[in-house]
């Protein structure tokens, strides 16, 4: 009797497979496989980037002062950035309207301000996408942009490449590469602290609270300098960590070993602004005005590369120094 039942079950299974129908476990496998990796979807005015089926960030490029990434979600989907001015939430400061989550620009390019959003500020205008590619191991976005002064004059252009990786654990790794082109004439990246590769962190991660009291966040750099003393110092990397929903998480930014003026200076503030800036020597080191100017001759270009590493814990728990060494070795091999 048992043998007869097994024969019936075997026959039924073979018939089911022969019919071309998917087995339940096949459906599960296909669904998991479809979510695996990095998926990039173009929506109205923005790109949506997902890692293994979960939102990581969105790239906003239409009708904005400059392209920016918002939100920026770290381990466990925790929100690592300030929401304002994209969204007005309780308990967030409304200072520095131009601190839009995560972005790249500079405060003085041929005398034009592209950092702020005042009446005299210029805009970084998205021109076109050169590549949008999803993938199991990584996703890639490449775009062309132009820097337009208030009077409509194009000062320079850039090509930027954003590469996000699918990792086996909760950590988030993504690379940002920008090549500035002196496409119109000679370009001078001016000596100012207002720049350049930046993120505005979640309010709970701040080194100091809005009322000026000590916050729960901390800052440390590759040279062992900590907290307030990290501002204006040169370092290979900086890590800014603190609590989000009672969980300690951090954002580290790595300066590419072959970047001009490596190791870079850091415009990292106790209120959550965190930026790599290779142009602010006058402010950071009290040298004469213009000491930090960097000139790109007409027709030539200059490339900067940075890696963002979003992790759990402080810099030791997140193994930030080790991750930087991996990054440096990886780039040296290419």
C-alpha positions as CSV (number, residue, x, y, z in Angstrom):
1,X,0.0,0.0,0.0
2,X,2.8,2.4,0.9
3,X,4.7,1.6,-2.3
4,X,1.5,2.3,-4.3
5,X,1.1,5.7,-2.6
6,X,4.7,6.6,-3.3
7,X,4.2,5.7,-7.0
8,X,1.1,7.9,-7.2
9,X,3.0,10.8,-5.6
10,X,6.0,10.3,-7.9
11,X,3.7,10.2,-10.9
12,X,1.9,13.4,-9.8
13,X,5.1,15.2,-9.3
14,X,6.5,14.2,-12.7
15,X,3.2,15.3,-14.3
16,X,3.4,18.7,-12.5
17,X,6.9,19.3,-13.7
18,X,6.1,18.2,-17.2
19,X,3.3,20.7,-17.3
20,X,5.8,23.5,-17.0
21,X,4.3,24.9,-13.7
22,X,6.7,26.2,-11.1
23,X,7.1,24.4,-7.8
24,X,6.5,26.5,-4.6
25,X,10.2,26.5,-3.7
26,X,11.1,27.5,-7.3
27,X,8.9,30.6,-6.9
28,X,10.6,31.5,-3.6
29,X,14.0,31.0,-5.2
30,X,13.1,33.1,-8.2
31,X,11.7,35.9,-6.0
32,X,14.9,35.9,-3.9
33,X,17.1,35.9,-7.0
34,X,15.2,38.8,-8.4
35,X,15.8,40.9,-5.3
36,X,19.5,39.9,-5.0
37,X,22.0,42.6,-5.9
38,X,21.6,46.2,-6.7
39,X,18.6,47.4,-8.6
40,X,18.3,50.9,-10.1
41,X,15.0,52.2,-11.2
42,X,14.5,55.5,-13.0
43,X,11.4,57.4,-11.7
44,X,10.2,61.0,-12.3
45,X,13.2,63.2,-11.5
46,X,15.1,60.7,-9.4
47,X,16.7,57.2,-9.4
48,X,15.8,54.6,-6.8
49,X,18.6,52.4,-5.7
50,X,17.8,49.1,-3.8
51,X,20.1,46.6,-2.3
52,X,18.7,43.1,-2.1
53,X,15.2,44.4,-2.4
54,X,15.6,47.1,0.2
55,X,15.8,50.9,-0.4
56,X,19.3,52.3,0.0
57,X,19.0,55.8,-1.4
58,X,17.4,57.9,-4.1
59,X,19.3,60.2,-6.4
60,X,17.4,63.5,-7.1
61,X,18.4,65.3,-10.2
62,X,15.5,67.3,-11.6
63,X,14.6,70.9,-10.7
64,X,17.1,71.0,-7.7
65,X,19.9,73.4,-6.8
66,X,22.3,70.5,-7.3
67,X,21.9,66.7,-7.5
68,X,21.7,65.0,-4.1
69,X,21.1,61.6,-2.5
70,X,18.1,61.3,-0.1
71,X,17.4,59.3,2.0
72,X,20.6,57.5,2.9
73,X,19.8,54.3,4.8
74,X,22.5,52.4,6.7
75,X,22.6,49.0,8.5
76,X,19.1,47.8,9.3
77,X,17.5,50.5,7.2
78,X,18.4,53.2,9.8
79,X,18.2,56.7,8.5
80,X,21.7,58.2,8.6
81,X,20.9,61.7,7.3
82,X,19.0,64.8,8.4
83,X,15.6,65.0,6.7
84,X,15.3,68.8,6.4
85,X,14.9,70.6,4.0
86,X,13.6,67.7,2.0
87,X,11.1,66.8,4.7
88,X,10.0,68.8,7.8
89,X,10.1,66.5,10.9
90,X,10.0,67.4,14.6
91,X,13.3,67.7,16.6
92,X,15.4,68.7,13.6
93,X,17.3,72.0,13.2
94,X,16.5,74.2,10.2
95,X,20.0,75.6,9.7
96,X,21.9,75.5,6.4
97,X,19.1,74.9,3.9
98,X,21.8,73.8,1.4
99,X,22.8,70.8,3.5
100,X,20.7,68.4,1.4
101,X,21.5,64.9,2.7
102,X,24.5,63.8,0.6
103,X,26.0,65.8,-2.2
104,X,29.1,67.1,-4.0
105,X,29.8,70.8,-5.0
106,X,32.1,73.7,-4.0
107,X,31.6,77.2,-2.6
108,X,33.9,79.0,-5.0
109,X,34.5,78.0,-8.6
110,X,35.8,80.9,-10.7
111,X,34.4,83.2,-8.0
112,X,30.9,81.7,-8.2
113,X,29.3,80.1,-5.2
114,X,27.8,76.6,-5.9
115,X,27.6,75.6,-2.2
116,X,24.9,77.7,-0.8
117,X,21.4,78.4,-2.2
118,X,21.3,82.2,-1.9
119,X,20.3,84.7,-4.5
120,X,23.8,84.9,-5.8
121,X,24.5,81.2,-5.9
122,X,24.8,79.1,-9.0
123,X,23.4,75.7,-9.7
124,X,24.7,72.3,-10.7
125,X,22.4,71.2,-13.5
126,X,21.9,67.5,-14.5
127,X,22.4,67.2,-18.2
128,X,22.1,63.5,-19.0
129,X,22.8,60.0,-17.8
130,X,25.7,58.2,-19.5
131,X,25.0,54.8,-17.8
132,X,22.5,53.3,-15.5
133,X,23.3,49.7,-14.8
134,X,21.9,47.3,-12.2
135,X,23.8,44.2,-11.2
136,X,24.2,41.3,-8.7
137,X,27.4,42.6,-7.2
138,X,27.1,46.3,-7.9
139,X,25.1,49.0,-9.5
140,X,26.5,51.9,-11.5
141,X,25.2,55.4,-12.3
142,X,27.2,57.8,-14.5
143,X,26.0,61.3,-15.4
144,X,27.0,64.5,-17.0
145,X,26.4,67.9,-15.3
146,X,27.1,71.5,-15.9
147,X,27.8,74.3,-13.3
148,X,25.6,77.3,-14.3
149,X,26.2,80.7,-12.7
150,X,23.4,82.9,-11.7
151,X,23.6,84.9,-15.0
152,X,23.2,81.6,-16.9
153,X,26.9,81.3,-17.9
154,X,28.3,77.7,-17.8
155,X,31.5,77.8,-15.6
156,X,32.5,74.2,-16.0
157,X,31.1,70.7,-16.4
158,X,31.6,67.3,-14.6
159,X,31.1,63.6,-15.1
160,X,30.3,61.7,-11.9
161,X,30.1,58.0,-11.3
162,X,28.2,56.5,-8.4
163,X,28.9,52.8,-7.6
164,X,27.0,51.0,-4.9
165,X,28.0,47.5,-3.8
166,X,25.9,44.5,-2.7
167,X,27.5,43.2,0.5
168,X,27.0,39.9,2.3
169,X,26.1,41.7,5.6
170,X,24.4,44.9,6.6
171,X,27.3,47.3,5.9
172,X,26.9,49.7,3.0
173,X,29.7,50.6,0.7
174,X,29.5,53.1,-2.2
175,X,32.0,55.0,-4.2
176,X,31.6,58.5,-5.6
177,X,33.9,59.7,-8.4
178,X,33.7,63.2,-9.9
179,X,35.8,64.5,-12.8
180,X,35.7,68.3,-13.2
181,X,36.3,69.6,-16.8
182,X,37.6,73.0,-17.6
183,X,35.3,72.8,-20.6
184,X,34.8,76.6,-21.1
185,X,38.0,78.2,-19.9
186,X,40.5,77.8,-17.1
187,X,38.8,76.8,-13.8
188,X,40.0,77.9,-10.3
189,X,38.7,75.9,-7.4
190,X,38.7,78.6,-4.8
191,X,40.2,78.5,-1.3
192,X,37.2,78.2,1.0
193,X,36.0,75.8,3.7
194,X,32.6,75.6,2.0
195,X,32.9,72.3,0.3
196,X,32.9,69.7,-1.1
197,X,32.1,65.9,-0.8
198,X,29.5,66.1,2.0
199,X,26.8,64.5,4.0
200,X,24.6,66.0,6.7
201,X,24.1,63.4,9.4
202,X,21.1,62.4,11.5
203,X,20.5,64.8,14.3
204,X,20.9,62.1,17.0
205,X,24.5,61.5,15.7
206,X,25.7,65.0,16.4
207,X,28.7,65.7,18.5
208,X,26.8,68.6,20.1
209,X,23.1,68.9,20.6
210,X,21.1,71.9,19.1
211,X,21.2,73.5,22.6
212,X,25.0,73.4,22.6
213,X,25.2,70.6,25.1
214,X,27.3,67.5,24.5
215,X,25.6,65.1,22.1
216,X,26.0,61.3,21.9
217,X,28.0,61.3,18.6
218,X,31.7,61.2,18.1
219,X,34.3,61.9,15.4
220,X,37.6,60.2,14.9
221,X,40.2,60.3,12.0
222,X,42.9,58.1,10.7
223,X,45.5,59.9,12.8
224,X,43.7,59.3,16.1
225,X,42.5,62.8,16.4
226,X,39.0,63.0,18.0
227,X,35.8,65.0,18.1
228,X,36.2,68.9,17.8
229,X,39.9,68.6,17.1
230,X,39.2,66.8,13.7
231,X,38.0,70.0,12.1
232,X,40.4,71.3,9.5
233,X,42.9,68.5,10.0
234,X,44.3,66.3,7.2
235,X,43.6,62.6,7.4
236,X,43.1,59.6,5.1
237,X,39.7,58.9,6.5
238,X,37.2,60.2,9.1
239,X,34.5,58.3,10.9
240,X,31.4,60.0,12.5
241,X,29.3,57.7,14.6
242,X,26.4,58.0,17.0
243,X,23.0,56.6,17.9
244,X,20.1,56.2,15.6
245,X,17.0,54.7,17.2
246,X,19.2,53.7,20.1
247,X,21.6,51.8,17.9
248,X,25.2,53.0,17.3
249,X,26.0,53.4,13.7
250,X,28.7,55.3,11.8
251,X,29.5,56.9,8.5
252,X,33.2,56.8,7.3
253,X,34.5,58.7,4.3
254,X,37.7,57.5,2.7
255,X,39.9,59.8,0.7
256,X,41.3,58.0,-2.4
257,X,45.1,57.5,-2.1
258,X,45.7,59.1,-5.5
259,X,43.4,62.1,-5.0
260,X,45.1,65.5,-5.4
261,X,46.4,66.8,-2.1
262,X,45.8,63.4,-0.3
263,X,45.4,63.2,2.6
264,X,42.6,65.8,2.4
265,X,41.4,68.3,4.9
266,X,38.0,67.8,6.6
267,X,35.2,70.3,7.1
268,X,33.6,68.2,9.8
269,X,31.4,70.0,12.3
270,X,29.9,69.2,15.7
271,X,26.4,69.7,14.4
272,X,26.5,66.9,11.9
273,X,28.1,68.4,8.7
274,X,30.7,66.0,7.4
275,X,32.7,66.9,4.3
276,X,36.1,66.2,2.6
277,X,37.5,69.5,1.3
278,X,40.9,69.7,-0.4
279,X,40.5,73.4,-1.2
280,X,40.1,75.2,2.2
281,X,43.7,75.7,3.2
282,X,43.2,79.4,4.1
283,X,40.5,78.5,6.6
284,X,41.9,75.3,7.9
285,X,45.6,76.3,8.3
286,X,45.2,80.1,8.6
287,X,47.4,80.6,5.5
288,X,47.0,83.7,3.3
289,X,43.8,83.9,1.2
290,X,44.1,81.9,-2.0
291,X,46.7,79.5,-0.7
292,X,44.4,76.6,-1.3
293,X,43.4,77.6,-4.8
294,X,43.6,74.7,-7.3
295,X,43.7,75.6,-11.0
296,X,42.5,73.3,-13.8
297,X,43.9,74.6,-17.1
298,X,41.5,75.1,-20.0
299,X,40.6,71.9,-21.8
300,X,41.9,69.7,-19.0
301,X,40.3,67.9,-16.1
302,X,40.7,66.8,-12.5
303,X,39.3,63.7,-10.8
304,X,38.4,63.1,-7.1
305,X,37.3,59.8,-5.7
306,X,35.7,59.0,-2.3
307,X,34.3,55.9,-0.6
308,X,31.4,56.0,1.9
309,X,31.3,53.2,4.4
310,X,28.1,52.9,6.6
311,X,28.6,50.5,9.5
312,X,27.4,49.4,12.9
313,X,29.2,50.4,16.1
314,X,32.1,52.8,16.5
315,X,35.2,53.0,14.4
316,X,36.7,49.9,16.1
317,X,33.6,47.8,15.9
318,X,33.2,48.8,12.3
319,X,36.8,48.0,11.5
320,X,37.1,51.3,9.7
321,X,40.9,51.3,9.5
322,X,40.9,47.8,8.0
323,X,38.2,48.8,5.5
324,X,40.3,51.8,4.4
325,X,43.3,49.6,3.9
326,X,41.2,47.3,1.8
327,X,40.1,50.3,-0.3
328,X,43.6,51.6,-0.7
329,X,44.9,48.2,-1.8
330,X,42.0,47.6,-4.1
331,X,42.5,51.0,-5.9
332,X,46.3,50.4,-6.1
333,X,45.7,47.2,-8.1
334,X,43.5,48.9,-10.7
